[in-house]
Amino acid sequence: MTQKYRAAPKDDLIWHGLDSMTLLFHRPSGITHMLADPAPAILEVMQDAALTATEIASRLTASFDVDSDVDAENIVVARLEELSGLGLIARVSG
């Protein structure tokens, strides 16, 4: 079975852009996180769906100008691990 991920509910997050960073307040934990690209973009493309890293990478490359030399899926996997550790996404059974 392929691992899927789900972003925290939209109502749990308050977004604020700050130059090249995004401040993201997570209501349940009371913590404000400073996120750099591509983490905010990953959360945005996930929306309310449970997705695999491959599906997220595909959505990112369709929505943003991603260099063809970039291994988007490996970058997504690394960011998903970080976002999971912050409690901003959760692993779900597929």
Phi, psi and omega per residue, in radians:
M1 nan 2.389 3.140
T2 -1.475 2.376 -3.131
Q3 -1.180 2.307 3.054
K4 -2.027 2.752 -3.105
Y5 -2.299 2.589 3.075
R6 -2.290 2.336 3.111
A7 -1.274 2.728 3.041
A8 -1.004 2.592 3.121
P9 -0.967 2.484 -3.110
K10 -0.943 -0.644 -3.122
D11 -1.195 -0.269 3.125
D12 -1.514 -0.115 -3.011
L13 -2.141 2.413 3.007
I14 -2.114 2.135 -3.061
W15 -1.747 2.502 3.023
H16 -2.616 2.098 3.106
G17 -1.309 2.452 3.139
L18 -2.493 1.654 -3.064
D19 0.923 -2.104 -3.101
S20 -1.585 0.046 -3.135
M21 -1.936 2.881 3.017
T22 -2.169 2.231 3.018
L23 -1.586 2.293 -3.112
L24 -2.273 1.943 3.114
F25 -1.559 2.196 -3.139
H26 -1.788 1.800 -3.037
R27 -0.960 -0.811 -3.088
P28 -1.054 -0.618 -3.116
S29 -1.636 -0.337 -3.077
G30 1.302 0.283 -3.083
I31 -1.863 2.399 3.004
T32 -1.739 2.214 -3.137
H33 -1.870 2.482 3.005
M34 -1.750 2.047 -3.088
L35 -2.008 2.439 3.036
A36 -1.892 2.777 3.081
D37 -1.033 2.495 0.163
P38 -1.698 0.181 -3.064
A39 -0.979 -0.842 3.124
P40 -1.083 -0.655 3.130
A41 -1.145 -0.658 3.100
I42 -1.076 -0.825 3.126
L43 -1.072 -0.677 -3.133
E44 -1.140 -0.773 -3.095
V45 -1.294 -0.340 3.119
M46 -1.242 -0.585 -3.106
Q47 0.831 -2.227 -3.094
D48 -1.829 0.268 -3.052
A49 -1.769 2.620 2.978
A50 -1.541 2.070 -3.016
L51 -2.246 2.704 3.002
T52 -1.478 2.901 3.080
A53 -1.046 -0.658 3.118
T54 -1.099 -0.759 3.128
E55 -1.145 -0.681 3.118
I56 -1.150 -0.795 3.118
A57 -1.049 -0.703 3.121
S58 -1.113 -0.745 3.109
R59 -1.133 -0.686 3.121
L60 -1.116 -0.810 -3.109
T61 -1.180 -0.486 3.088
A62 -1.340 -0.524 -3.059
S63 -1.653 -0.432 -3.049
F64 -2.238 2.771 3.107
D65 -1.381 1.695 -3.095
V66 -1.882 2.222 3.113
D67 -1.027 2.333 -3.091
S68 -1.138 -0.327 3.123
D69 -1.402 -0.195 -3.086
V70 -1.423 2.330 3.061
D71 -1.503 1.433 -3.020
A72 -1.027 -0.672 -3.075
E73 -1.137 -0.731 3.116
N74 -1.159 -0.640 3.085
I75 -1.135 -0.754 3.128
V76 -1.077 -0.782 -3.139
V77 -1.024 -0.780 3.136
A78 -1.098 -0.758 3.138
R79 -1.196 -0.627 3.108
L80 -1.082 -0.680 3.091
E81 -1.097 -0.748 3.121
E82 -1.129 -0.823 -3.129
L83 -1.114 -0.605 3.076
S84 -1.137 -0.740 3.120
G85 -1.103 -0.494 3.109
L86 -1.466 -0.173 -3.108
G87 1.434 0.253 -3.112
L88 -1.561 -0.292 3.012
I89 -2.406 2.864 3.124
A90 -2.324 2.543 2.992
R91 -1.346 2.380 3.126
V92 -2.251 2.681 3.084
S93 -1.362 2.435 -2.946
G94 -1.460 nan nan
